[in-house]
Amino acid sequence: MKINVLFSNLNLDDLYFTGKTCVVIDVLRASTVIVAALANGAKEVIPVNTVDFAVKVSGDAFRSQTILGGERNTKKVEGFALGNSPLEYTQDVIGGKSIILYTTNGSRSIVKAKFAENLFIACFNNLGAIANHLLSLKKDVEIICAGTNGGFNLEDAVCAGNIIAQLSLHKKEIQFTDSAIASSLLYKTYSKSILKMLKNTDHGKLLIENGFVDDLKECAKLDSTDVIPHYISGVLKKLDLDINKAKKTGNNSNSLNVEEK
């Protein structure tokens, strides 16, 4: 296995990810929202890279079974039912529903990596499950930090470093690129208090200014769930770790196929 970290995917073509195993991280807050939604019973999350496409997909689907969620620059998009706070995605609100999600950085990064052979979503909440699954696959991995507006941000790099720290326990079998090593060093620097780190990031400060301090507390929780969002046929669902069962039941056959062209 070889592990690489991309601090930005702005200058990469979509085809770069073809056939690769990828993990997308957007700690504040898209990947945390996706994990929370699936953990709380959402049928699926459909990431999109424009607001217009989100509205189009919503119009094409059964409205009573779909919810529009997302943000622009931390604020809920006008006309959307939910914003980008993981605390909004409770079982009462989203249980059994399809979530159409647009965010400034996270959902767009997921769509960009849509040609990956394996595409998973990670945040601090599900790091242990992600690391264990990657080890079981024994494939090279691209960890994609969504960043902020195409640039580097600290929280995604530290989260990537946490995954690498867990994988490095098996370092005899794994190679790490320079960016992966850098992420690991960042994690070691900030590992004593993830919440404190989040509060001191540029985006964390902006969220606090806009009244989302409780979101930071939620995003900072380590290994609070074993849910792994898995992207296939344009949607994110909980990964069924029993591959044979997944094949027999065809668990994606009822998904909305809305992958953007």
C-alpha positions in Angstrom: 0.0 0.0 0.0 1.0 3.6 -0.7 -0.7 6.5 0.9 -0.8 10.0 -0.6 -2.5 13.1 0.7 -3.8 15.8 -1.6 -4.1 19.1 0.2 -6.1 20.5 -2.7 -7.6 18.9 -5.8 -8.2 22.2 -7.6 -5.7 21.7 -10.3 -6.4 18.0 -10.9 -8.6 16.7 -13.7 -11.5 14.4 -12.7 -9.9 11.6 -14.7 -6.9 11.6 -12.3 -9.0 9.6 -9.8 -10.1 6.9 -12.3 -9.6 3.5 -10.8 -8.1 4.8 -7.6 -9.2 4.2 -4.0 -10.0 7.6 -2.5 -11.1 9.1 0.8 -12.6 12.6 0.9 -12.3 14.7 4.1 -14.1 17.9 4.8 -14.2 18.1 8.6 -15.9 21.5 8.8 -18.5 20.3 7.9 -19.6 18.3 4.9 -18.0 15.0 5.7 -19.2 15.2 9.3 -22.7 16.0 8.0 -22.7 13.0 5.6 -21.5 10.6 8.3 -24.2 12.0 10.7 -27.0 11.7 8.2 -26.2 8.1 7.3 -25.7 7.2 11.0 -29.1 8.7 11.8 -31.0 6.7 9.2 -30.9 8.7 5.9 -31.4 6.4 2.9 -28.6 8.1 1.0 -26.8 11.3 0.5 -26.5 12.7 -3.1 -23.6 15.1 -3.4 -23.7 17.7 -6.1 -21.4 20.5 -7.3 -23.8 23.3 -8.0 -26.9 24.7 -6.3 -28.8 24.6 -9.7 -28.1 20.9 -10.0 -29.3 20.3 -6.5 -32.6 22.0 -7.3 -32.9 20.0 -10.5 -32.4 16.7 -8.8 -34.9 17.6 -6.1 -37.4 18.4 -8.8 -36.9 15.1 -10.6 -37.2 13.1 -7.4 -40.1 12.4 -5.1 -40.2 15.6 -3.1 -41.7 14.0 0.1 -38.7 11.6 0.1 -35.9 14.1 -0.5 -34.4 16.9 1.5 -32.2 19.7 0.1 -29.3 20.5 2.4 -26.2 22.6 2.2 -24.5 25.9 2.5 -22.7 28.7 0.8 -20.0 30.3 2.9 -21.3 28.7 6.1 -24.9 30.0 5.6 -27.9 27.7 4.6 -28.7 28.1 0.9 -31.9 30.0 0.4 -34.8 27.7 -0.2 -33.0 24.6 1.2 -34.6 22.8 4.2 -31.3 22.2 6.0 -27.9 23.8 6.2 -24.5 22.2 6.8 -24.7 21.6 10.5 -24.4 17.9 11.6 -26.7 18.7 14.5 -29.6 19.4 12.1 -29.5 15.9 10.6 -31.4 14.1 13.3 -33.3 10.8 12.8 -36.6 12.6 13.2 -35.8 14.9 10.3 -33.9 12.7 7.8 -34.8 9.1 8.7 -35.5 7.2 5.5 -35.0 10.3 3.3 -32.6 11.0 0.4 -30.4 14.1 1.2 -29.3 16.2 -1.8 -26.2 18.0 -0.5 -24.4 21.0 -1.9 -21.5 22.6 0.0 -18.8 25.1 -0.9 -16.0 22.6 -0.7 -17.0 19.1 0.4 -19.7 18.0 -2.0 -17.7 19.4 -4.9 -14.6 17.4 -4.0 -16.7 14.2 -3.8 -18.2 14.8 -7.3 -14.7 15.5 -8.7 -13.5 12.1 -7.5 -16.5 10.3 -8.9 -14.5 8.1 -11.2 -12.6 6.5 -8.3 -12.9 2.7 -8.0 -13.5 3.1 -4.3 -14.6 6.4 -2.8 -15.2 6.9 1.0 -15.9 9.8 3.2 -14.0 10.4 6.5 -14.1 12.8 9.4 -12.9 12.6 13.0 -16.1 10.7 13.9 -15.3 7.6 11.9 -11.5 7.5 11.6 -11.0 4.1 13.1 -13.5 2.4 10.8 -12.0 4.1 7.8 -8.4 3.1 8.7 -9.4 -0.5 9.3 -11.3 -0.7 6.0 -8.4 0.7 4.1 -6.1 -1.9 5.6 -8.5 -4.6 4.6 -8.5 -3.4 1.0 -4.7 -3.4 0.7 -4.8 -0.8 -2.1 -3.0 2.4 -2.7 -5.0 5.3 -1.3 -5.5 9.0 -2.2 -6.7 11.0 0.8 -8.3 14.2 -0.6 -8.6 17.2 1.7 -11.5 19.4 0.5 -9.7 22.4 1.8 -11.1 25.9 1.6 -11.9 27.4 -1.8 -9.3 25.2 -3.4 -6.6 26.0 -0.9 -5.0 24.3 2.2 -6.8 24.1 5.5 -5.4 22.8 8.8 -8.4 20.7 10.0 -8.6 18.4 6.9 -4.8 17.9 7.0 -4.8 17.0 10.7 -7.7 14.6 10.1 -5.7 12.9 7.3 -2.8 12.7 9.6 -4.9 10.9 12.2 -5.8 8.3 9.6 -2.1 8.0 8.7 -1.1 7.6 12.3 -3.4 4.6 12.6 -2.2 3.1 9.3 1.5 3.7 10.3 1.1 1.0 13.0 1.5 -1.3 10.0 4.3 0.7 8.4 6.3 -2.3 7.3 3.5 -2.9 4.7 2.7 0.7 3.9 4.6 3.5 2.1 3.8 7.1 2.8 4.4 10.1 0.4 5.9 13.4 1.7 2.5 14.9 2.0 1.3 11.9 4.0 4.3 12.3 6.4 3.6 16.0 6.7 0.0 15.3 7.6 1.1 12.8 10.3 3.4 15.5 11.8 0.6 18.0 11.9 -1.6 15.5 13.7 1.0 14.8 16.3 1.3 18.5 16.9 -2.5 19.0 17.4 -3.6 15.6 18.7 -3.9 16.6 22.4 -7.0 18.7 21.7 -8.8 18.4 18.4 -11.5 20.8 19.5 -9.0 23.5 20.4 -7.3 23.0 17.0 -10.7 23.4 15.2 -11.5 26.5 17.2 -8.3 28.1 16.1 -8.5 27.4 12.4 -9.6 30.0 10.0 -12.9 28.2 9.2 -13.4 27.3 12.8 -13.3 31.0 13.8 -15.7 31.9 11.1 -18.2 29.2 12.3 -17.9 30.5 15.9 -18.6 34.0 14.6 -21.7 32.7 12.9 -23.0 30.8 16.0 -21.9 27.3 15.2 -19.6 26.5 18.1 -21.6 23.4 19.0 -20.9 22.1 15.5 -17.2 22.2 16.3 -17.8 20.1 19.3 -19.6 17.5 17.2 -16.9 17.6 14.5 -14.2 17.0 17.1 -15.6 13.7 18.4 -13.2 10.9 17.8 -14.5 7.5 16.6 -18.1 8.1 17.7 -19.4 5.9 14.9 -18.3 3.1 12.6 -20.4 4.3 9.6 -18.4 4.5 6.4 -20.1 6.5 3.6 -19.4 4.8 0.2 -20.0 6.5 -3.1 -21.5 4.5 -5.9 -23.7 5.3 -8.9 -23.9 8.9 -7.9 -24.9 8.5 -4.3 -23.4 7.9 -0.8 -24.7 5.0 1.3 -23.5 3.2 4.4 -20.8 0.7 3.3 -22.0 -2.9 3.9 -18.8 -4.6 5.0 -20.4 -8.0 4.2 -19.5 -7.9 0.5 -21.3 -11.2 -0.3 -24.4 -9.9 1.3 -24.2 -6.7 -0.6 -23.9 -8.6 -3.9 -26.8 -10.9 -3.1 -29.2 -8.1 -2.0 -28.1 -5.6 -4.6 -28.3 -2.8 -2.0 -27.8 0.0 -4.5 -30.5 -1.1 -7.0 -33.1 1.4 -5.6 -30.7 4.4 -5.4 -31.4 7.5 -7.4 -28.9 7.6 -10.2 -28.1 11.3 -10.5 -24.4 11.3 -11.3 -23.6 14.6 -13.1 -22.3 14.4 -16.6 
